[in-house]
């Protein structure tokens, strides 16, 4: 969200046409679901990657470590989002 703010008197010959203050709207819950369910997020992302990557190949076993790594990355990201929301006292 942006809010226009009045400008101060110019000093030193520098002039700005406008100034905006950006404020985050905490009512937007784009990352809430992942913060609530980090394990499901990681498993879902890894499983989806495994299915998509193993379809064109005959040996899907080689894709398994990469799918696990992708799932682990999503799991760690969701856990860090959960921790961030707790530190900022945001609802989960």
C-alpha positions, 0 to 999 in steps of 0.5 A: 500500500502506498500513501502520498506524503507532503514534501518538506521545503527543498534545500540545497537545490534538490527538488522531488516531485513526490514522495511515497511511504510504502507500508506492508498490509499484514492482512494479506496471507500469501505465505500463511499456508506454507507457514502453517504446514511446512512439512506438507509444503516440502513433501508436495513440492518434492513429489511434484518435482519427482513426478514431472521430472521422472515422466520423460525418463525410464529410470526415475530412481535418479530423480529421487535425490533431486526431488528430495533436495527440492522438497528440503529447500521448500521445507526449510523455506516454510520453516523460516517463514513460520519462525519469521511470523512468530518473531513479528507476532503475526498470525499463523 
